[in-house]
Amino acid sequence: MFSEIVALMRSLAEQTGLAQLYWGNLVMIFVGCVLIYLALVKKYEPFLLIGIGFACVVANVPGSDLTKEGGLFYYAYQGVALLVVPPLIFLGVGAMTDFGPMIANPSLVILGAAAHLGIFVALIGAKLIGFTINEAGAIGIIGGADGPMAIYVTMKLAPHLLPQISVAAYSYMALMPLIQPPIMKLLTSKQERSIVMEQTRYVSRLERIAFPIVIAVIVNLLLPPVAPLITMMMLGNLLRETLLVDRLAETVANDVMNVITIVLTVAIGSTMEASRFLNVQTIEIIVLGLIAFMGGTASGVVAAKIMNWLSGGKINPLVGSAGIASVPIAARVSHMVALKDNPYNFLIMHAMGPNLAGVFGTAISGGIMLALLGVR
């Protein structure tokens, strides 16, 4: 009788995920829990980390088949793999974004280019350690701190690396409040961080409406490989700036963006299965991505220090770190670091200029890579 009960219990266990559970699953479940902890306790971009962390945990519980073909997470991932989700994200970002700070102070656009040195540092590093040129280009784009652009370029150049690159890009974007401040403080003095920048000029409604139209034309002419993303961003921004279709602009910026964010974070987290994530290649990509983020932050701050010197002390070097494309996370980090040294220094609107320029800097970098490698 006892042996029959034991056999029955063993049979039941074999039909559950317990029989398939191994140490790698436990490691990744722990990683997912850490991401959720950082979101809930440390408040590091909970909109991103809660979904990614939860999906990571669930994807590493064997037996549910959520990530297999026909599973719930499988369909969420298809939206990313088929490049449906990234343009919709850009549409929502455009509807949420005020390009006024960038239009008002176009000289700060330079910082959007300077802060992308990390892309090419990571690209060269990836090539040196054995990745192909296409794989190196996809890894390098992590340094642009633009998740949808990283997904888009990776799907064009090295789709087999999408899980690692998307996780690295979005995880580092969410952890920017942890990664950037030490570099910013190391490269600047308290006096520099306390600089209060002059109020930017007024931007007319005509300028605001003309901007998305002009940018869409330029990008479609000169950078056709990334036209789907920038075109959708400019459409979202045009809906916002016309002031005639508020219902559409608000729907795109809120309802559509919220739904797409859930789909995107779940899709990214679901790729973090131990069987394909715990390997040396993943570690190399994670390290190169971190180097790209740190390099971009440092090069942006150094460029802003040079501009500050040339302007006679009118530019706070902290805005340089916002030159990477994570909108508005990078601008918010610049603002918070400035506040710690000068509680009356409201830097966020000034930081938004290079932050928005960083979006175009990443698009230009990605477009050049795709064009040089013959990918459309």
ZIBEL-V611803 format. One record per run of one state. SS is the DSSP state (a for helix, b for strand, c for the rest). FROM is the first residue (numbers start at 1). TO is the last residue. If there is no record, write none. Layout:
ss:SS from:FROM to:TO
ss:SS from:FROM to:TO
//
This chain:
ss:c from:1 to:1
ss:a from:2 to:14
ss:c from:15 to:16
ss:a from:17 to:20
ss:c from:21 to:22
ss:a from:23 to:40
ss:c from:41 to:45
ss:a from:46 to:59
ss:c from:60 to:71
ss:a from:72 to:81
ss:c from:82 to:84
ss:a from:85 to:96
ss:c from:97 to:99
ss:a from:100 to:104
ss:c from:105 to:105
ss:a from:106 to:114
ss:c from:115 to:116
ss:a from:117 to:128
ss:c from:129 to:132
ss:a from:133 to:144
ss:c from:145 to:146
ss:a from:147 to:157
ss:c from:158 to:158
ss:a from:159 to:174
ss:c from:175 to:175
ss:a from:176 to:187
ss:c from:188 to:189
ss:a from:190 to:193
ss:c from:194 to:204
ss:a from:205 to:222
ss:c from:223 to:223
ss:a from:224 to:241
ss:c from:242 to:245
ss:a from:246 to:270
ss:c from:271 to:273
ss:a from:274 to:277
ss:c from:278 to:279
ss:a from:280 to:310
ss:c from:311 to:316
ss:a from:317 to:323
ss:c from:324 to:328
ss:a from:329 to:341
ss:c from:342 to:347
ss:a from:348 to:372
ss:c from:373 to:376
//
